[in-house]
Amino acid sequence: MYCLLKFAPLFLAVSVCHGWLFGDFVGKQKELDDKISLWPLPQKFQSSAVAFKLSPASFQIVHAKESSAGPSCSLLENAFRRYFEYIFGDLKKHEKSRKKVFDSDLVELKVWITSSDPECDGYPSLQTDESYQLSVDEPSAVLKAANVWGALRGLETFSQLVYEDYYGVNNINKTDISDFPRFAHRGILLDSSRHFLPLKVILANLEAMAMNKFNVFHWHIVDDPSFPYISRTFPELSQKGAYHPFTHVYTPSDVKMVIEFARMRGIRVIPEFDTPGHTQSWGNGIKDLLTPCFSGSTPSGTFGPVNPILNSSYEFMTQFFKEISMVFPDAYIHLGGDEVDFSCWKSNPDVRKFMEQQGFGTDYSKLESFYIQRLLDIVAATKKGYMVWQEVFDNGVKLKDDTVVEVWIGNKMEEELQNVTGAGFTTILSAPWYLDYISYGQDWQRYYKVEPLNFPGTDAQKKLVIGGEACLWGEYVDATNLTPRLWPRASAVAERLWSDKSVTDVGNAYTRLVQHRCRMVKRGIPAEPLFVGHCRHEYKGL
Amino acid sequence: MYCLLKFAPLFLAVSVCHGWLFGDFVGKQKELDDKISLWPLPQKFQSSAVAFKLSPASFQIVHAKESSAGPSCSLLENAFRRYFEYIFGDLKKHEKSRKKVFDSDLVELKVWITSSDPECDGYPSLQTDESYQLSVDEPSAVLKAANVWGALRGLETFSQLVYEDYYGVNNINKTDISDFPRFAHRGILLDSSRHFLPLKVILANLEAMAMNKFNVFHWHIVDDPSFPYISRTFPELSQKGAYHPFTHVYTPSDVKMVIEFARMRGIRVIPEFDTPGHTQSWGNGIKDLLTPCFSGSTPSGTFGPVNPILNSSYEFMTQFFKEISMVFPDAYIHLGGDEVDFSCWKSNPDVRKFMEQQGFGTDYSKLESFYIQRLLDIVAATKKGYMVWQEVFDNGVKLKDDTVVEVWIGNKMEEELQNVTGAGFTTILSAPWYLDYISYGQDWQRYYKVEPLNFPGTDAQKKLVIGGEACLWGEYVDATNLTPRLWPRASAVAERLWSDKSVTDVGNAYTRLVQHRCRMVKRGIPAEPLFVGHCRHEYKGL
């Protein structure tokens, strides 16, 4: 047996490892390292060389007798099937006879939900408890979690513990795991405006997110180039703003499917409707929404950000975000607020007049704040919380206490974290994890080495950093290349946000990540290679 | 009507355009530019606004009466079907009734092979004439070529001329094209050793190569990490040197299929068996082939390049390359010869002794040359020509006159071209086109802007540059990401090597390439996007 001393917090590792330690663990350790590749690494993990076999004919994932969840919990039932298939391949191949059970078999994984409400029909949230305990021993393994969300994380870990032996038989070693995420918000941003992402691609990436214990899909759904979201209230937005009104849109049922597919995997869907900038595509469908730009004293025919001086703009936003607040169940909406270009506002005589009336002088950031402030009030009235890009905070807009500020500008990132948390706001970090910026070689290591709390601040400030996001902006990715470009590079961010701060050994991470990416490939995700080598099961698609 | 004055060589353009010119061609030009996107751009091209319709029920690709090829030419028959399906989609969908033919229809493309031997069952070669003439006019279009190889290029161009009108109907404009490649050798290097590339991936990329008029598949089939080629003579090479002896190998029938699939598309397959370096994987199966490295006075257990001092090495190479020369029909074999590390040779006392005996002093490049010289003689005896990486030339090895030297080192590339051609050798350029080196943004433009003849030298020297290759080395690519990483970045190289030297307008290239990549996507190739935008038919896979 061996014990991952370098990862387990010392207090636990020393006592427990001692108890389990014996003989020839050096060779065994190497052997086990090659077989088991947990990603992200659990907080507390110990494993022995004692191995049990799993037979597709006899092994079952079941609800524990004591569990508050049962067969009516379709979220778990679906997860049981999904992980059974991950472990054994397509269900249909296997007989259902349960005749032969041998002594060294693991016959079941009991899933035990301990809190009175398992949350089978609920949605994950920022407050969700994702912790779980997993004990693998004969004849049963037991996965204990307060609710279904922790159980989902534990099922993933269980499936990662299973390995094929020399004869292709599934084995699992005696193991004890106690696990929980370091950060509550672990997100992936995908951009469906610069390129339309077919539903199939989004769902596949939600699947991959679950394999990496990500729990937030930040859906940057619309932007300047296209507006693929079909609004029931304002159908003209996509009719005139999408790349194509039928083939390049998300119908209400598509959106529902994304949300439900994500929910089944413990993933929150936070939509971003970025204003007042990044809104060119909105202007096609909604007359007068955008500011007309001027060339001298005449309109140039081009348009700038949302027109902040018209009441109609706010009336539109009120109705629009009322719909959004109902379509998306998450408690948060991302309101954007980044990169507002003032040149069009400056060119417009009506805007200049308004600036004068309001006493803004020539400080257009005040006009931006004026708009954002009213928008935030509109969204707050829907009872939703909001996330914003850092500029909104930087410009001194008054924010609700529960606002999440997303720090994305790489330059002076530490200073920004200090300022945002110093002002008492929760924050998430995406600046070091813009995965659209590709480069030659193993850039995952750069993402891996980031320490999100490495900024000057008090413990209270550090606690306000609730997580981070890997962002794959859409300039250069679509259905053809998004998935391999995201995985396993985003996996580096996944471990940074889940595992203990002390998990920083790049060499060890490489060994595990190589196997984790092969696991993703085996499960149908075209995750690209880290370096020279091969997977037992190569990607079958194109 | 309009005339692409900026591309057509002036002597032709002026006279012909004049004849065709009339009225409102500015608006039409914009319209046509949006519809037609030839890639690579033909040498001489003129098109009018007169459009003909193509119906899947009536349109046919047929052998011209005068053609030396007929229905027994399966290469052409297959090509007719392939291009019919590219134009109209799956054949099965369409009825075969030919009842309605309207005046404005194009009813057929007649393919006229003019030389007495159409080469239906032959292989393309360095000397192959790929030129063709294409005339589209009612009621028939005519494609004229000396042999099937030119016809294949013309069929691709014909299919690129077809565009869907507002009603989704296929149209083609009155057009005259006279086309031929600027360079004879236009290659893609794929590396199936660092990662195994499933057959499906290789075939898909041959398909994409044909869409871009590439005509050489440089198959870097084995290297240090793995030996996937199954040798009939030495089966232990792959049994012990492949990543896996059954799942990660190319069987003789796989190799045949690659060669035949390539042949059907006018593509030569040049295998590379790189020695004496890059041979770690060879050593697993062949005892004593590699040089044992020493640590002080004892063997270290590691191995270096092929052992150049043993006769057995040359006996092995004689038998091995005898097989290779029979398996691969092309007149050339690539023998590698790059990056030989001398440290292992230096460490070996027997090698040092041999150096002394031969009077090489301590100049190990002399030993390298000694090996290569003998290897070249061995291969020459098989009646094959050979290609080598530039080091072989740099080290002063005596080369056969028809040797092709591949210039790959970016540093001092112009100087190398000057030296190689100055010594009278033909050369191909790959240095500026190492597509494995990725970077953020539109790096295709950098590849596009390369002018291969931009080095100091006489006209005679320039003529010795017979082409180039886009190389996608395998460190970071496998089945999951190879195809989108290669296309459309390699398309930039395709146009540089096919089109006239004067075709250098990056803006115009961008417009055409955006559409060309959508065409590849429509045909099932996951070519990645150049920038923000969309395709009418997005990629359906994952």
HADDOCK unambig.tbl for C-alpha pairs under 7 A between the chains (distance, minus, plus):
assign (segid A and resid 194 and name CA) (segid B and resid 532 and name CA) 5.03 0.50 0.50
assign (segid A and resid 194 and name CA) (segid B and resid 533 and name CA) 6.22 0.50 0.50
assign (segid A and resid 195 and name CA) (segid B and resid 532 and name CA) 6.10 0.50 0.50
assign (segid A and resid 195 and name CA) (segid B and resid 533 and name CA) 5.76 0.50 0.50
assign (segid A and resid 195 and name CA) (segid B and resid 534 and name CA) 6.05 0.50 0.50
assign (segid A and resid 196 and name CA) (segid B and resid 534 and name CA) 6.97 0.50 0.50
assign (segid A and resid 201 and name CA) (segid B and resid 542 and name CA) 6.29 0.50 0.50
assign (segid A and resid 243 and name CA) (segid B and resid 534 and name CA) 6.87 0.50 0.50
assign (segid A and resid 437 and name CA) (segid B and resid 440 and name CA) 5.54 0.50 0.50
assign (segid A and resid 438 and name CA) (segid B and resid 439 and name CA) 5.76 0.50 0.50
assign (segid A and resid 438 and name CA) (segid B and resid 440 and name CA) 5.24 0.50 0.50
assign (segid A and resid 439 and name CA) (segid B and resid 438 and name CA) 5.76 0.50 0.50
assign (segid A and resid 439 and name CA) (segid B and resid 439 and name CA) 4.74 0.50 0.50
assign (segid A and resid 439 and name CA) (segid B and resid 440 and name CA) 6.45 0.50 0.50
assign (segid A and resid 440 and name CA) (segid B and resid 437 and name CA) 5.54 0.50 0.50
assign (segid A and resid 440 and name CA) (segid B and resid 438 and name CA) 5.25 0.50 0.50
assign (segid A and resid 440 and name CA) (segid B and resid 439 and name CA) 6.45 0.50 0.50
assign (segid A and resid 475 and name CA) (segid B and resid 531 and name CA) 5.38 0.50 0.50
assign (segid A and resid 475 and name CA) (segid B and resid 532 and name CA) 4.91 0.50 0.50
assign (segid A and resid 476 and name CA) (segid B and resid 529 and name CA) 5.77 0.50 0.50
assign (segid A and resid 476 and name CA) (segid B and resid 530 and name CA) 6.32 0.50 0.50
assign (segid A and resid 476 and name CA) (segid B and resid 531 and name CA) 5.22 0.50 0.50
assign (segid A and resid 476 and name CA) (segid B and resid 532 and name CA) 6.66 0.50 0.50
assign (segid A and resid 477 and name CA) (segid B and resid 528 and name CA) 6.84 0.50 0.50
assign (segid A and resid 477 and name CA) (segid B and resid 529 and name CA) 6.36 0.50 0.50
assign (segid A and resid 478 and name CA) (segid B and resid 529 and name CA) 6.88 0.50 0.50
assign (segid A and resid 479 and name CA) (segid B and resid 539 and name CA) 5.95 0.50 0.50
assign (segid A and resid 479 and name CA) (segid B and resid 542 and name CA) 6.39 0.50 0.50
assign (segid A and resid 480 and name CA) (segid B and resid 484 and name CA) 6.24 0.50 0.50
assign (segid A and resid 480 and name CA) (segid B and resid 526 and name CA) 4.69 0.50 0.50
assign (segid A and resid 480 and name CA) (segid B and resid 527 and name CA) 6.23 0.50 0.50
assign (segid A and resid 480 and name CA) (segid B and resid 528 and name CA) 5.49 0.50 0.50
assign (segid A and resid 480 and name CA) (segid B and resid 539 and name CA) 6.06 0.50 0.50
assign (segid A and resid 480 and name CA) (segid B and resid 542 and name CA) 6.78 0.50 0.50
assign (segid A and resid 481 and name CA) (segid B and resid 484 and name CA) 5.81 0.50 0.50
assign (segid A and resid 481 and name CA) (segid B and resid 528 and name CA) 5.91 0.50 0.50
assign (segid A and resid 484 and name CA) (segid B and resid 480 and name CA) 6.22 0.50 0.50
assign (segid A and resid 484 and name CA) (segid B and resid 481 and name CA) 5.81 0.50 0.50
assign (segid A and resid 526 and name CA) (segid B and resid 480 and name CA) 4.67 0.50 0.50
assign (segid A and resid 527 and name CA) (segid B and resid 480 and name CA) 6.21 0.50 0.50
assign (segid A and resid 528 and name CA) (segid B and resid 477 and name CA) 6.82 0.50 0.50
assign (segid A and resid 528 and name CA) (segid B and resid 480 and name CA) 5.49 0.50 0.50
assign (segid A and resid 528 and name CA) (segid B and resid 481 and name CA) 5.92 0.50 0.50
assign (segid A and resid 529 and name CA) (segid B and resid 476 and name CA) 5.77 0.50 0.50
assign (segid A and resid 529 and name CA) (segid B and resid 477 and name CA) 6.35 0.50 0.50
assign (segid A and resid 529 and name CA) (segid B and resid 478 and name CA) 6.87 0.50 0.50
assign (segid A and resid 530 and name CA) (segid B and resid 476 and name CA) 6.33 0.50 0.50
assign (segid A and resid 531 and name CA) (segid B and resid 475 and name CA) 5.38 0.50 0.50
assign (segid A and resid 531 and name CA) (segid B and resid 476 and name CA) 5.21 0.50 0.50
assign (segid A and resid 532 and name CA) (segid B and resid 194 and name CA) 5.05 0.50 0.50
assign (segid A and resid 532 and name CA) (segid B and resid 195 and name CA) 6.08 0.50 0.50
assign (segid A and resid 532 and name CA) (segid B and resid 475 and name CA) 4.91 0.50 0.50
assign (segid A and resid 532 and name CA) (segid B and resid 476 and name CA) 6.66 0.50 0.50
assign (segid A and resid 533 and name CA) (segid B and resid 194 and name CA) 6.24 0.50 0.50
assign (segid A and resid 533 and name CA) (segid B and resid 195 and name CA) 5.76 0.50 0.50
assign (segid A and resid 534 and name CA) (segid B and resid 195 and name CA) 6.05 0.50 0.50
assign (segid A and resid 534 and name CA) (segid B and resid 196 and name CA) 6.97 0.50 0.50
assign (segid A and resid 534 and name CA) (segid B and resid 243 and name CA) 6.88 0.50 0.50
assign (segid A and resid 539 and name CA) (segid B and resid 479 and name CA) 5.94 0.50 0.50
assign (segid A and resid 539 and name CA) (segid B and resid 480 and name CA) 6.06 0.50 0.50
assign (segid A and resid 542 and name CA) (segid B and resid 201 and name CA) 6.32 0.50 0.50
assign (segid A and resid 542 and name CA) (segid B and resid 479 and name CA) 6.38 0.50 0.50
assign (segid A and resid 542 and name CA) (segid B and resid 480 and name CA) 6.75 0.50 0.50
